[in-house]
Amino acid sequence: MFQGQSIQVLPIAEAGAQGLVELRFDRQGDAINKLDARTTDEFRQAIDAIAAAPGVRGVLVTSAKDVFIVGADITEFGTRFQQSPQQIAADVHESNAMANRFEDLGIPSVVAINGFALGGGLEVALLGALRVMSETAQVGVPEVKLGLFPGLAGTVRLVRVAGLATAFEWVAGGRPAKAAQALAAGVVDEVVAPGALRDRALALLQSAVRGEVDWAARQRKKREALPLSPAAVADALATALATVVADARRGAPHQPAAQIALEMMAEGASLPRDRAIDLESAAFGRVAKTQAAASLVRAFLNDQAVKKLHRRHAREGRPVAQAAVLGAGTMGGGIAFTSALRGVPVRMKDIAQPALDQGLAEADKQLARQVKNGRLKPEKAQAVRASITAQLDEAGFDQLDCVIEAIVENLEVKRRVLAALEGSTRPDTVIASNTSSLRIDDIAQPLARPENFVGMHFFNPVPVMPLVEVIRGSRTSPQAVSTAVAYAAAMGKVPIVVQDGPGFLVNRVLTPYVNAFVQLVADGADFEQVDRAMEAFGWPMGPAYLQDVVGMDVGAHVFDVIAAGYPERIRPIERNAIRTLVAAGRFGQKTGGGFYDYQSDPAGKPRKASSPAARALVATLQAGGARDVSDAEIVERMMLPMLVEAAHALEEGVVATPAELDTAMLLGIGFPAYAGGPLQYADWLGLPQVVALCEKYAAFGPQYQPTARMRAMAAQGSRYHSL
């Protein structure tokens, strides 16, 4: 009946299936099905073929892949979202008219859901009169994670199929649902074993054709308004909105998709299907043009690009089957736990038993947390723990593929320990340093095999933070880099390859941001206002609070190392609040006071409070006294030096691509997700605006001086990321 590259429609040959056809999603040359432009066009043609064929009595919708449909093709969003909101809404409305034609065919339809039916995949499944789901499958509408919501009437049909409360929860939460949950919600009609899925779906279709199931009533329900009073709708909306506002990730004004969707769904609940779809289409056109949608879609595409690089490194590196961590404690224990959890046995070596005990205690704590949260069964946790070998000697080091050094951050100590380590390992063993501030080339100076030496900078706490900077020294071999990348990826981390240099990438780009904060305070700004402004901008914590959490003595040292590497831009600030507080013994949370005062709550967590002592110390530095600074000026003065330094890092080849740079900043320091990373943020502002703002603040120093390339890009209307 129809043969496309993504969809086929063919008669069902089984006995008793006369007049039944199968619409099969089977994207040629791919392991998955997705709703790209080609598939959508073929779906339209398939519907036409079914409608025109005489004698068709029912449709079975299936997938020939291991998944049903994973969602839309996000690579197509860039060009599509460049249209006006009205044009986007018109395109969405046209797709919905096509989808409605399938729902309104006037014959029963059953959808067999296997694997994943996410986003547009679930929306296609909701077109059917009935749905049968494999007990191993998952369904959901995760679009809110991209700053969007369903645009193929998913909001409209979920409300009518599952009820208002469930639809609100699924759309605003974006979490996938397993089969039992989907069945309980009424999203599917039956759940069966994977091997029985097609047969049971076909049997249900045959039952519907015989009139044993009132499939027409189910389709009719999706076309009608919801039978709820305005008060009931208002109450459900208020409850859902309260949940969204309580969740900072979704409730922040910078990510409005969830709130827009909920309000639109509440309004559409009292309308018939087609009018509710009109609301969804118009709202989708608006939300697609938000900064959050642009940046979160870009972050997704960046993530895909980075994973592609990981696969290349996995091919070019050597597999790590046996590893070791040199230096225990909290950091070493975190690395050992992470490696063992992902199936790579690890030796943890230290020169002192108390340090080994601390490292093992950290691993035990993390494993207990995994068991408590239901992520690991106790027997699996025991097996992971058994794969961590704590030792005071170097027994077995001649069998290792990789050793990660995590000892004290002292150049001479690292040189001495690593030079001795080379004698205990194989000639091809990769040795990695978890340094955060020392240059790889400096550490490698006495090594006999510098080609096997690489940096692996884990961010703290290791079990939580996903980023690992893999640092390539001038003598590091490509194979050593690829081995380290592949090992980090196997540990569940996101490794980003960077060139050696002061601060590597993330801390280097962060340093001008901290410097701008110190200058703002010296100029009279209230540091608590700066924190509030930057948190309102989207940072998880303001710069003063960040210094307290990191520890100002540690932060000041790292700052000095990095600033010394870039003296032409990162100039020392004479009236430096961080140095003043350190000199007064106020290091932050660990001493009970920094920019803020801290006391432990009943759970033992430090709670901050305004500190008169800190405010008095800072006031002595503000020669002109305190002055009013607008939040807009605070944001601009804080963010611009970061954008400029990111541009320098990219131009100098510290990182190879804008995708890797922005991914590192999102994962390493919590750069606001809706802004997408420094280079995506520059793209959103537009390079002409960035350059203009730099000129506005040029008097504050060279860190506000845009690069020549930035000026050229501004003149040409260029972007860092392609559409």
N, C-alpha and C positions, 0 to 999 in steps of 0.2 A: 504493500500500500504506500509506504514512504520509506526511503532509504537515504539518510543523511550521514554526515561525519560525526554527529553527536547523538542523534536520535534515530531509531528505526521503529516503524509501526508494521506489525505483521500479524496475520491470523494465528490464533492459538490452535494448536493441532491436537491437544488432548481430547479424549472421548468426552462427549457431552458439552463441548465448548463451542458448538456451532454459533457463529455470529459474534463471537468474542474476539477482541484484538488485544495485543500487548503493545503498549508504548514503552519502549526500552531506552533508557539513557545509557549510552555507551560511547563515550568520547574517544575517538580513534587516536592512537599514539600517545595516550596519557593514562596514568594509573588511577585517576579520579575523574569524577564528573563535576563540572562547575557551570554556573550560569553566565557564560560570556555572551557577547553579541551574536556569535554564530549559533550557539545553542538556543538562545531566545528566538532567533529568526526561524530555526528549524522547528522549534516548539509550535510556532505559529503555523508553519506549513503542515506539521503533523495534525494539528487540530482541524485544519481545512480538509485534509485527506480523510480523517475520520468522519467529519460532518457530511462530506460528499459521498462517502461509500454507502451503497444500499445494504440494508440488512444487518448493520452493526447494532448489537444489543447490549454491549457492555465493554468497558476498557479496564485492563489490568496495567498499572503503571509500575515498572520495575527498574532496577539498575543491574547492568552486567558487571559492574565494578565491585570492589570490596566495601564501597561506601555508596550511599544513595546520591546525594549532591552535597558538596561541602560548602556551597554558597556562591556568591558572585565572584567574578574575576576582578580582583581589586586593582590589577594593573591597568584596567580600563577607566578607573575613576578619575585619574588626573585630567585627561582631556575632557571627559564628560562634565566634570565639575567646574570647568572654566566657563561654561555657559551661564547665563543669567538664572536667577532663581525661577523665573517664569518658564524659561526654556527647559530647565531640569524637571520642573513639575509637569510640563507637557509631555516630556519623554516618559516619565513615570506613569502618567495617566494612560498613555498609549499602550505601555506594557500591561497595565492592569486591564485594559479593554480586551486584550488578547487572553489574559488569564481568565477573565470572566466568561469568555466564550467556551473554555473547557468546562468550567463549573456548570455552565448552563446548557450543556449538550443535550440534556433530556434523557440520558441513559445512565445506568449505574456505573460507578467507577470505584475501584479499590486500589490503594497505593500500598505497595510492599516496601517497608522501610528497613534497610540494612545499613550497618556501619554508622555513618553520620549523616544526618539531615539537618544542616545548620543554615541559618539565615534564609537565603532564597530557596535552599533545599527544603526546609520545613514549610515555607510558603507554598511551594509547588505541591507538597504532600497535603496541605490543607485544602487544596482545590478539589481533592477527591471526596466522594460521599462517605467513604469508609477507609480506615487505615489499620493495617496489621504491621506490627513492629517486632523485629528480632529482639530477643531478650538481652543481646549484647550490644544493641544499637544505642545511640544517643541523639537527642533532638534539642534544638534551641535556637534562639535568635540573639546572637552575640554582637549585633551591630553597634550597640552602645559603646563597646570597647574601641570602636573606630570613630566615635563622636557622632554616630548616626543612629537610625532606628529602621526597622523593616520598611521597605518601599514597594513591595509587591502585595500590598493589602494584608500583610501579616498582622499588623495591629488590629485591623478590622475583623479578620477571621478568628484570631485567637480570642478576642473578646466574646464572640458568639459561640465558639466551640468549647472553651475552657472556663468562661466566666470572667467577670471584670477583675477580681482580685488576683487570680492566677495570671491573667494576661498582663496586668500591671507589673507583677513580680518578675515574669519572664522577660518582658521587654526592657524594663529599667535595670534589672540585674545582669542580664546578658549571660547567665550561667547555663550550661547545657544540663539537660535532664536525662536520667537513665530511664529504661523502659518502664519499670514499676511506677515511677513518679509520673511519667507521661500517661500511663493507663489510669492512674488515680485522678489525674487532672481532666480526663476525658479527651485528651488530645489524640489518643489512639483508641481503637475499639478492642483490639486483642493483642496479646504478647505471646510469641511462640518461640521455640528453639530455632536457631539459625537455619538448620537443615530442613525445617518444615515450613519456612517462610513463604516460598512461592506457592507451594501446594495449598496451604491454608488460605492465602490471599485469593487464589483462584476459586477455591471452594466457597469462600464468602461472596465472591462476585457471582458465581452461579446461583447461590441462594438468593441474592438480591434480584437477579434476573427473573427468578421464579416467583418473586413477590413475597418471599418469606422475611425480608428485611425492608423496612420502610425507608429506603435510601432517599427518596424524594423529599421526605419531611426533613431529613438532615440537611439537604442542600437548601431547602426553603428557609430553614432557620438561619442560615448564613446570610440570607438576603434581607432579613427583617431587622428592625430595631430591637434592642434588648428590652425585655419586659421588666424594667426597673424604674422605680420612682426617681425623680430628680434628687430627692434627699438621699436615697441610697447611693446614687452615683457620686454625689458630693462627699459623702462620708468615706466611700472607698478611695476617692481621689485624695482626700486629706490624709488618710492613713498612708497611702503610697508615697505622697510627697514628703511626709515626715521622715520616712525611711530614706528617701533619696537625700534630703538635706542633712541627715545624720551621717551619711556616707560621704566623706569629703571628696573622694575620687569622682563621684557622680553628681554630688550636690553643689560643687563649686560653680560659680557663675561662668567660669571659663569653659566648662563642659556642660552645655545646656541641653544636650540631646534627650536625656531621661525626662527632664521636666517638660520639655516641649511635647514629647511623645505622650506622657501621661495626660496632660491637659487636652491634647488633641483627641486621644482615645476616649476620654470622658465625654467630650462634646459629641463625638461620633457615635457613642453607644446608643443615643436616642434617635439616631437617624437610620434610614435604610442603607443597605450596603453601598450602593453607588454614590450616595451623597457623602457617606463616611470615607469612601476612597478618595473623593475630591479633597476632603480635609487632609488626609494622609499625604496625597501627592503634593499639595501646596506646602505643607509643613516640611516635607522632605526637601523640597526645593530650597527652603530657607536654611535648614540645618546643614545641608551640603556645602553651603557657602561660609560656614563658621570657621574660625581659626582652628578650633579643636578638631573638626573633621579633616581639614587639610593636613594638620600636623600628625594626627594619629594614623591616618592612612599612609602618610609618608613614613612614619616610624615602622609600620607594618612592612612596607616595601623595603625599607632599609634592613629590617630584620631578615627578610628573605634573601637579600643580597649578601649579607654577612654569613648566613648559613651556607650559601653557595660557596663562599670562600672557604668555609670550614671543611666542606666536602673535598675541595681541591687539596687542602693541607693534609686531610686524612689519607689521600692517595699518595702524597709525596713524602709523608713522614713515616717514622717507624712506629708500629703499635707498642703501647706501653702495657706490658702484662704484669710487671713487678716494679714497684716504686718504693721510694723512701722519703721521709721528711727528716731533715737534719735540724734539730732544735725543736723542743716540745713546747710546753706552755699552752696558753689559750689559742694562739695563732697556729702553732704546729698541730695541736690537737684538732682544730677545726679543719685544717687541710687533710689530715689523716682520715678523719671521719668522712669527709666529702668524697675522698678517693675510694675508701672501702665501701661506702654506701652504693657507689656506682659500679662495684664489681672489680676494682683493681686493688689487690692486696697491697698493704703498705707497711713498711717498717718505720718506726718512729724512734730516732736515736737522739740522746742528749748525754751530756757529761755529768748530770746531776739527777739523782733519783727523785727529788722533789719536783723537778721540772717535768720528768716523765709522768709522775703521778698527776700533776696538773693537766697535762695533755690528755691522759686517759680519762680523767674526770670530765674534761670538756667533751670528749667523744661519748662518754656514758650519758652525759646530760642531753646531748643532741639525740642520741638513740632513744632515750626515755621519752623525749618530746615527740618523736616520730611514732612511738607506740601509743602514747596517750592520745594523739590526734588521729589514730586509726590509719596512719600511712604505712606502718609496718606491723606485721604480726610478731609476737615475742620471739618465736623461733628464728625468724628472719633476722631480727635485731641481734640475737645471739651469734648468728653466723657472721654478720657484719663485724661485730665486736671481735670475734675470733680471728678475723683477717687482718687485725691491727696487731703488730708485734712490737712491743716496747723493749728497747735494749740500750745498754750503756756502751756496747762495743760496736764494731762494724761487721759482725758476722753476717754473711749472706749478701754483702754489698757488691760482691763480684757477679751477682746474678741480676742486677738491677738494670732496667731500661732508662729510668729517670730518677734523679734525686733533686728534691726541692729544699734549698737551704732557707731556714727561717730563724736565723740566730740574731744576735744583737746588731743594731744598725751602726756598726763601727767598721770603717774601711779596712784598717789593718787586721782586725780580728777576722773579718770575712776572707781577706786574702790568705791569711795563714791557714785557716780551717779548710778552705776550698782547695788550696794547693796540696794539702795533705790528703784530702778526700780523693783526688785524682788517682793516687796510688792504690786505693782500695776498690776502685770500680773498673769495669771493663773499658777498653779504649773507645768504645762507641757509646758509652753511657752519656746521656744528656744531663748536664748539671744546670739547674735553674736557681736563680736567687730571687727571693721574695722581697727584694729591697723596695723601699718606697721613695728614697731620695738620692741614693748613691748611683753614680753612672756605671753602667755595665762594663764599659771599656776600662774604667779605673779599677773595678774589682778584678777584671780578667787579666790585669797586667802581669802577674807572676805565673799564670796558668800555662801548663805545657800544651794543652789542647783547647785553646780559646774558641776554636770552631764549634766545640760541643757545649759552649756556655751561652746561656740565654737568660733573660729576665722573665719572671712570672710574678707580676705584682697582683696579689690577691687583695681585695678590699675587705675591710673589717666591719661586721663579723662575717667570717668566711662562709658559714652555712647559709647565710641570708643573702649576701650581696652577690649578684650574678656576674659582675664584670671581672675579667682578668686581663690586665695589660701584658702582652707578650712582647718583651723588649729585645729588639735586634741590635746587638753590638756591631761595630765595624768589622769584626772578624768572625761573627757568628755565621755558621753555614745555613743555607736555606733548609737543609734537612732537619737541623736542630730546631729551627723556628717552626717548621711544619709538625715535628714531633710534639713540641710543647703546645701548639694550637690544638692538635688532635687530642692530646691528653686532657687539656682543660675542657674541651667540648665534651669528651667522654665523661668528665666529672659533672656534667650538667651546667657548666659555666658558659659565658659568652666571651670568648677570647678575641681581643682586638690587637693586631700587630702594630707596634709603634717603633719608631727609631729611637735610639739612645739619645739622651739629652736631659738637662736639668728639669725635673718634674715630669719627665716623659710626656704624657698628653693631658690627662684629666687634671692633675694637680697644677700643671703649668697653666692651663686655661682658667682654672679657678683662682689662681694667685692674683691677677689684676682685679678681679671682683672683690677680693678681700682688701686689696690696697685701696680700691675706690671707697670701700666702707670706712677704712681708717681715715682717709682724707675727708670724707663727709663729716665724720665726728669731730675731727680737728677744726673743720670750718664752722662748727656750732650746731650740727644736727643732733637731735635726740636719738641715741642709739636704740631706744625702745620703739620710737616711731619708725626708724629704719627697718627694724625687725617686722613690725606690723605691715609696713608697705610691701616688703618683699614676700611675706607670707600671703598677703592679699594678691600679689602678682602670681603666686602659685608655688613658691618654694616650700618644701616641707618644714623648714625652719629658717628664721632670719639669720643674718651673718653674725650677730653678737651671740645669739643662742648656739649657733653652729660652733663657734670658737669654744664656748663653754663645754659642749658635748665632746669635741675632739680632744680638748685639753690644750690650753693656750701655750704652755711651755713647749709641747710637741709641735703645735701648729706654727709657733714663732720660729722654731728651728727649721722646719721644712720651708717656710716662707723665705727665710734668709738664704737657704741653699738655692732655691729657684730664682729668687730676685737677683742673686749674684750672677746668674747665668744670662740674664736679659737686662743689663743695667741701662741700656739705651731706652727702654720703655718703662720698666718697673723701678721707679725711683723711691728711695727710702723717704718715709714721712717723719719729720722731726717730732712732731707732737703726736706720738703713736700710742693710742689707748691700750692696745694689746700689750705692748712692752711695759707700760706703766702698771697695768694690773698684774703682770707676771712679776715685776719687781716688788710688788706689794704682797706676793705670795698667793694671789688669787688666780689659780690655774683653771678654774671652771668647776664642773660638777665633782670632780674627784677630790677637791679641797673644800667643798661646801660653798664655794663662792667664786664668781668670776664677774661677768657683766651682771649676773643675777645671783641671788642667794638661793640655796637649795636645802630642802629637808626631805627626808624619806617619808613616803606615804605608808599606809598599813601594809601594802604589798611589797615594800622595799624599794619602790621606784622613786627617783629624785623628782621633786616638784619645784619649779622655779617660782621666785617671787621677786618683785622689784627690790633693788638693793640701794639703800641710801649711801652706803659706803662706796660702792662702785660709782654712783652718780657724782659723788663729791670728788673722787679721784679724776674722773673724766672732765669735770668742770674746770679743773686746774689747767687742762690742756687747751681749752677753748679761749684763745687770747682775745677774740672779739666778743666773747660771751655766747650764750645760746642764741640761735636765730631760727626763725621759721623757714622750713624747707618744705615745698609741696611734695606730696607722694609721687607725682609725675616726675619731678626732678630727681627724686631719690631713685626711682626705677631706671630712668635714663642714665644717670651717672653710674649706677651699679652695673647695668647690663652692657653698656657700650664697650668698655674695656675687654669684657669677655668675648664679645663678637669679634673685636679687632684681633685679639690673641688667637682665637680659633682660626681666623683667616691666615695669620702668620704661620700657624702650625701646619695648615693644609698646604700653603704655598711652599713651605720648606720641606715637604715630604715626610713630616713626622708621622703622618697617617696618610694612607694612600687615597682614600675617597671621602667625600662628604658623608656618605652613609655610615662609614665606620666612625667618623668623628662624632656625629650626632648620637649614634647608638651608645658610644662610650660615655658621653656626657649625661644621657638619660639614665643609664644604668649605674654609673659610678658615683654621681653626686645628687641624683634626684632632680635634675633639670626639669622644670615644669612640663608635664607630658603634653598639655594642650599647645605648648609653644614648639615642641618637637626637637629641641636641640639648638645650639647657637646658630648654625648655618640655615636651618629651616626657619628659625625666628627671623634671621636677616632677610630671607626670601619673602616671608610674610610681610615684614615692614616695607620691603623693597630696598634695593641697594641705594637708590637716590635718597631715600629718607634716612637710611643709616649714615650715609656720608654727610648729609645736612646736619644731623644731630651731632656727629663728631665735630663738625665745624663750630656748632653752637657751644660746645664745651671744650674747645681747643685750648683755652687758657689754663685748664686744669692739668695739662701735661701731655707728654708724648704717648701715653697709653690711649689717648683719644684720637690719635693720628691714624686715619685709614691707610691701608696699603695702596700702592699704585694700582694693583690689580683690582682692588675694591672700587677705586675711582673709575677705572676703565669699564668694569662691569656695570657700574651705575650709569655711565654714559651710553652704554650699549643696551641697557635694559635687560641684562643677563641675570641668571639665577645660579645658585649653587646646585640645586636639585632640578633635574628635568621634570617636566610635567608627566 
